[in-house]
């Protein structure tokens, strides 16, 4: 199984970029991991937010075709770490080859991409920056893998 992460734009904060790199390396010990940073589209000044979100979501959706799609959205399903570990194990049991995690930009994702998603996941009822969400997602997936492996990281 392979985890693919689709991010819009580079992670600008060095401390977050370092954390993302660290957890991606840790996660790669358990599952093949690929982080793809897609170029953010330049939008004309004054373009409505919904138009920007639609364009960004279309770019993300095209990049994740042919994969089991997990979109992160504040309205998605919340799981604790043990439930996420069970979800990852379920994907393995189902023989899923590639799981693509999609995180939108600061404006979120369109309704169209959320409808297409196989799973819409929420990290918390609280709001995080999209860059922080990248780090939190990788850490939680790493934690899920250590839970599955019976390791002590989770404690």
N, C-alpha and C positions, 0 to 999 in steps of 0.2 A: 504494500500500500504506500501511496505517496501523498503527502500534504503539500498543496500548492497555496501560496498566499498572494493575493492580488492587492496591491496598495497603489493608491493614486498619489503620485508625487513622492519626492524624497522625504525622509524623516529629517527635519531640520535641526531638532535639538540633539546635540552630541550625546548627552547622557541617555536619551531614549534610544538613539541609534546603537549605542554600545550595548544596552540591555537587550535590544532586539537581536543583535548579532550573537550575544552570549546564549540566549535561550534558543535561538535557531540551531546553534552548535550542539547544545545539550539535547534538543529534541531529535536531531539527526542521528543520535545513537539508537533511537527506537524506531524511527520511521524516516524514509527518504523525505527530504524537505527542500522546497524550492520557493524562494521569495522573488516575486516579479514586481518591480516598481514600474508602473505605467506612467507615461508622461501626462501631466495635467493639461487639459485643453485650455488655451487662452480664450477668455470670453470677452466680448465687447463690453465696454463700460455701459452700465445701465440695463444689461440683459437680465431678465427676471430669474430669480433663483430656481424656479421649477424647470426652466429651459436648461440651465447649467446642470442640474441634477439629472435630467433626462439624457443629456449628452454624455456625462460621466458614466452613468449606469450602462448605457449602450456599449461604451468602450469596455467596461468591466465584463459585461455579459458575453461579448464577442470573444474575449480572451479566455473565458472559462467554459466555453462550449465543450460538450462531450464528457463532462465531469459531474460528479455529485456536488451540487452547489450548496454551500453554507454561507448565508449572508448575515452579517451582524447588523442589528437594528435594535433600538431601545424598546420597540414593541414586540420583540421576539421572545422565544421561550427561555426562561431562566433555569439553569441547572446548577446544582452544587458540584463540587469537584468529583465526587464519587459517581454521580449520574453522568457526568461528562466522560469519565473513564469507561462506564458501561456503554455509552454511545460509541466511543472509539472501538471498543471490543465488538460491538454489534456490526459496525462497518466492516471489520475484519472478517467476522463470521459470514457476512453477506458476500464476501469476495470483492468488495469495492477496490478498484485499482487506484483511483485518484479522487481525493477530496479537495475541492477548491474552496478556500475561505475568502470571501469578498468583503472588504471594508471600504466604504465610500469615503468621500472627502468630508470637509467640514459641514457640508449641507446634507449629508446622508445619501440614501439610495432612493431610486424611484419606486413607485408602486409596481411597475412592470417587472423589475428585476426581483422584487420581493415575492411576487406571485410566482415567478419562474423557479425560485429557490426550492431546493428539496428540504431545507431546514432553515428557519430564521431564528437566530440565536441572539440573546441579549446577555451581555456580561454583568449587568447590574441595572437596578432602577435609577441609579445615579447617572449623571452625565459625565463623560470623559472626553478629552480631545481625541480626535481620530488617531493621532500619533501615540497617545497613551494606550488606546485600545489595542493597537498593534502589539505592544509589549505585553499587555495583560492577556491577550489571546494566546500568544506563544507560551507564556508562563503557565497558563492553565492547561494547555495541551501537554506541555512537559510534565506537569503535575499528574495529569490523567494517565500518562504513560508510566510514570513511576508507581502509581496506585495499581495499575494492571500488573506490573512486574513485582509487586509486593515489596517495594523498596521503602526506605524510611523518610524520604523527602517530605511526604505528605504530613507527617506528624508534627 
